[in-house]
Amino acid sequence: MIDADLVPALAELPEDPVGLCRAAQGLVMLPHLAPAFDIPDDRQAERSIRPTSAVMRRLLELDRAPFDQARAPDRWVIGTCRQFALLSCALLRHHSISARARCGFAGYFVPGKYLDHWVTEYQDETGRWVRVDSEILGFDLVDHPEDLLSGEFLTGGEAWRFLSESEADPMDFGVDGAPHAWGVAEVRSNAIRDLAAMNKVEMLPWDEWGRMRLSYEGNTGLEFDALIDDVAAACASDDPSFLERTYAAEDLSVPPDLLLGEEELTQERENRADQP
């Protein structure tokens, strides 16, 4: 539920799902585009804002106009694909439309490659989960970004199963501009990030916890891969209890410290230091 003080900014938004996702698109600027609009470098920190409510408050600090009104690009929040997905989810949920963010890989940015990416899913009137990429609405990277076809975007779990069931090269999956973040370890990590998102704990794309770092270093074995099998099965099941049980497992749930903002984390550390 959106905090009461933010509701007035949403009052005149459209009510249809794609219209709401387009509204979210007009609120976020990708980090690499910011210099072209003379946006100061210190605003790059906006992409690390975790709570959707905090993203909205930052938007209102930049421009007090409601979110249905077009704003100058320098008054958009700096964010990654995650912010497009989360804002879309928030607007959809505000209109009582079931929605969730999904973490995985998009196959439409670079031919033959699947790049780390986040999209939004919403449930239509028939109960079908529709995948929409708010970031690319209006672009021609795919025919219908408002209703992605099967295989155009793979969640982390779907990518894991795809690699397990085919001869695809794991090195085709990774993070654009990050040479170290390619291969099976990135697939494992995005499967875990997607599981967290399915439990409404939407982490930053670069967050690591559990055995993710060990996985990147090549220091996990078959037991960890079996755990990722469970993650993929849970995320494909659409069963809330299965998702909750799996997320509660060791190495999969997000540590509380990682959920704290920088100010809260500093205060938590100070509190611990004061304890005998």
CORRACOR-V712487 format. One record per residue. N is the residue number from 1. RES is the residue in three letters. SS is DSSP state (2 for helix, 1 for strand, 0 for the rest). NEAR is the number of other C-alpha atoms within 12 Angstrom. D_LAST is the distance of its C-alpha to the last C-alpha in Angstrom with 1 decimal. Layout:
N&RES&SS&NEAR&D_LAST, N&RES&SS&NEAR&D_LAST
This chain:
1&MET&0&18&38.8, 2&ILE&0&26&39.1, 3&ASP&0&17&37.3, 4&ALA&2&13&39.7, 5&ASP&2&15&39.6, 6&LEU&2&27&40.9, 7&VAL&2&22&43.7, 8&PRO&2&19&46.3, 9&ALA&2&26&46.2, 10&LEU&2&31&47.3, 11&ALA&0&21&50.0, 12&GLU&0&18&53.0, 13&LEU&0&28&52.1, 14&PRO&0&21&54.6, 15&GLU&0&21&54.1, 16&ASP&0&23&55.3, 17&PRO&2&37&52.8, 18&VAL&2&35&54.3, 19&GLY&2&24&54.6, 20&LEU&2&40&50.9, 21&CYS&2&46&50.0, 22&ARG&2&37&52.4, 23&ALA&2&36&50.6, 24&ALA&2&46&47.3, 25&GLN&2&42&49.1, 26&GLY&0&36&50.0, 27&LEU&0&44&46.4, 28&VAL&1&43&45.0, 29&MET&1&35&46.0, 30&LEU&0&30&45.3, 31&PRO&2&28&43.4, 32&HIS&2&19&46.4, 33&LEU&2&21&48.7, 34&ALA&2&27&46.7, 35&PRO&2&18&48.2, 36&ALA&2&14&51.7, 37&PHE&2&18&50.8, 38&ASP&0&15&49.2, 39&ILE&0&25&45.7, 40&PRO&0&17&43.2, 41&ASP&2&17&41.1, 42&ASP&2&14&37.8, 43&ARG&2&25&38.7, 44&GLN&2&22&38.4, 45&ALA&2&20&34.8, 46&GLU&2&33&36.1, 47&ARG&2&33&36.8, 48&SER&2&31&33.0, 49&ILE&0&32&32.6, 50&ARG&0&31&31.5, 51&PRO&0&27&32.3, 52&THR&2&36&36.0, 53&SER&2&25&35.4, 54&ALA&2&25&33.9, 55&VAL&2&33&36.9, 56&MET&2&42&39.2, 57&ARG&2&30&37.5, 58&ARG&2&28&37.9, 59&LEU&2&35&41.5, 60&LEU&2&26&42.0, 61&GLU&2&16&40.5, 62&LEU&2&25&43.1, 63&ASP&0&22&45.9, 64&ARG&0&21&45.9, 65&ALA&0&24&48.9, 66&PRO&0&25&48.7, 67&PHE&0&36&48.3, 68&ASP&0&25&51.9, 69&GLN&0&23&53.1, 70&ALA&0&21&53.6, 71&ARG&0&24&51.4, 72&ALA&0&19&51.8, 73&PRO&2&24&50.2, 74&ASP&2&26&47.9, 75&ARG&2&30&46.4, 76&TRP&0&41&45.5, 77&VAL&1&41&41.9, 78&ILE&1&39&41.4, 79&GLY&0&39&40.6, 80&THR&0&37&41.4, 81&CYS&2&39&43.2, 82&ARG&2&44&40.1, 83&GLN&2&49&40.3, 84&PHE&2&44&44.0, 85&ALA&2&45&43.2, 86&LEU&2&48&40.3, 87&LEU&2&47&42.2, 88&SER&2&47&45.2, 89&CYS&2&46&43.2, 90&ALA&2&40&41.8, 91&LEU&2&46&45.3, 92&LEU&2&37&46.9, 93&ARG&2&27&44.4, 94&HIS&2&28&44.9, 95&HIS&0&26&48.5, 96&SER&0&19&47.6, 97&ILE&0&29&48.6, 98&SER&0&25&46.4, 99&ALA&1&36&45.0, 100&ARG&1&38&42.4, 101&ALA&1&44&41.5, 102&ARG&1&50&42.5, 103&CYS&1&48&41.2, 104&GLY&1&43&43.7, 105&PHE&1&46&46.6, 106&ALA&1&42&49.7, 107&GLY&0&28&52.9, 108&TYR&0&27&54.7, 109&PHE&0&24&53.3, 110&VAL&0&19&54.5, 111&PRO&0&13&57.5, 112&GLY&0&18&56.5, 113&LYS&0&27&52.8, 114&TYR&1&37&50.0, 115&LEU&1&39&47.5, 116&ASP&1&44&43.9, 117&HIS&1&44&44.3, 118&TRP&1&46&43.3, 119&VAL&1&46&45.8, 120&THR&1&52&45.9, 121&GLU&1&40&47.4, 122&TYR&1&39&48.8, 123&GLN&1&25&50.7, 124&ASP&0&20&54.3, 125&GLU&0&13&56.5, 126&THR&0&8&57.6, 127&GLY&0&13&54.1, 128&ARG&0&15&54.2, 129&TRP&1&26&51.2, 130&VAL&1&30&52.5, 131&ARG&1&38&50.9, 132&VAL&1&47&51.2, 133&ASP&0&49&50.1, 134&SER&2&43&49.6, 135&GLU&2&38&49.3, 136&ILE&2&35&52.8, 137&LEU&0&28&54.7, 138&GLY&0&20&58.0, 139&PHE&0&17&58.0, 140&ASP&0&14&60.3, 141&LEU&0&20&57.9, 142&VAL&0&24&58.7, 143&ASP&0&17&61.4, 144&HIS&0&22&59.1, 145&PRO&0&30&55.5, 146&GLU&0&32&55.3, 147&ASP&0&29&56.0, 148&LEU&0&28&55.0, 149&LEU&0&20&57.1, 150&SER&1&18&55.7, 151&GLY&0&19&54.6, 152&GLU&0&32&54.3, 153&PHE&1&37&50.6, 154&LEU&1&38&48.7, 155&THR&1&46&45.3, 156&GLY&2&46&42.9, 157&GLY&2&40&43.9, 158&GLU&2&39&47.6, 159&ALA&2&49&47.4, 160&TRP&2&40&45.9, 161&ARG&2&29&48.7, 162&PHE&2&26&51.2, 163&LEU&2&26&50.3, 164&SER&2&21&50.3, 165&GLU&2&12&53.7, 166&SER&0&12&55.5, 167&GLU&0&11&56.1, 168&ALA&0&19&54.3, 169&ASP&0&21&52.5, 170&PRO&2&28&48.7, 171&MET&2&23&49.0, 172&ASP&2&30&50.7, 173&PHE&1&42&47.4, 174&GLY&1&38&44.9, 175&VAL&0&31&43.5, 176&ASP&0&20&46.1, 177&GLY&0&11&45.3, 178&ALA&0&14&42.6, 179&PRO&0&15&44.4, 180&HIS&0&17&41.4, 181&ALA&0&29&40.9, 182&TRP&1&29&44.1, 183&GLY&0&32&44.9, 184&VAL&2&35&43.7, 185&ALA&2&37&40.0, 186&GLU&2&47&40.4, 187&VAL&2&46&42.2, 188&ARG&2&52&39.5, 189&SER&2&49&36.9, 190&ASN&2&51&39.0, 191&ALA&2&45&39.6, 192&ILE&2&55&35.9, 193&ARG&2&46&35.6, 194&ASP&2&50&38.6, 195&LEU&2&50&37.1, 196&ALA&2&42&34.0, 197&ALA&2&38&36.5, 198&MET&2&40&38.5, 199&ASN&0&32&35.4, 200&LYS&0&26&35.2, 201&VAL&0&30&32.3, 202&GLU&0&39&34.3, 203&MET&0&43&32.4, 204&LEU&0&37&33.5, 205&PRO&0&37&36.2, 206&TRP&0&26&34.1, 207&ASP&0&25&30.9, 208&GLU&0&29&30.0, 209&TRP&0&29&27.8, 210&GLY&0&26&28.2, 211&ARG&0&29&30.8, 212&MET&2&32&32.6, 213&ARG&2&21&31.9, 214&LEU&2&19&32.9, 215&SER&2&30&36.0, 216&TYR&2&26&36.9, 217&GLU&0&17&36.6, 218&GLY&0&18&38.9, 219&ASN&0&15&36.4, 220&THR&0&22&36.7, 221&GLY&0&16&39.5, 222&LEU&2&12&41.6, 223&GLU&2&13&38.8, 224&PHE&2&26&37.3, 225&ASP&2&28&40.8, 226&ALA&2&17&41.3, 227&LEU&2&29&38.1, 228&ILE&2&42&39.7, 229&ASP&2&29&42.9, 230&ASP&2&30&41.0, 231&VAL&2&44&39.6, 232&ALA&2&40&43.2, 233&ALA&2&29&44.5, 234&ALA&2&31&42.0, 235&CYS&2&41&42.6, 236&ALA&2&27&46.4, 237&SER&2&19&46.4, 238&ASP&0&21&45.6, 239&ASP&0&16&44.1, 240&PRO&2&17&40.9, 241&SER&2&15&39.6, 242&PHE&2&22&40.3, 243&LEU&2&29&38.5, 244&GLU&2&25&35.4, 245&ARG&2&21&35.3, 246&THR&2&31&35.8, 247&TYR&2&35&33.1, 248&ALA&0&21&30.6, 249&ALA&0&22&31.1, 250&GLU&0&16&28.7, 251&ASP&0&28&29.1, 252&LEU&0&34&31.0, 253&SER&0&34&28.6, 254&VAL&0&31&26.9, 255&PRO&0&20&23.1, 256&PRO&2&14&21.5, 257&ASP&2&19&20.1, 258&LEU&2&23&23.8, 259&LEU&2&25&24.9, 260&LEU&0&20&22.9, 261&GLY&0&19&24.8, 262&GLU&2&16&23.7, 263&GLU&2&13&22.4, 264&GLU&2&15&20.5, 265&LEU&2&16&19.0, 266&THR&2&15&18.0, 267&GLN&2&15&16.3, 268&GLU&2&19&14.5, 269&ARG&2&15&13.3, 270&GLU&2&12&12.2, 271&ASN&2&12&10.4, 272&ARG&2&11&8.5, 273&ALA&2&10&7.9, 274&ASP&2&9&6.5, 275&GLN&0&8&3.8, 276&PRO&0&5&0.0
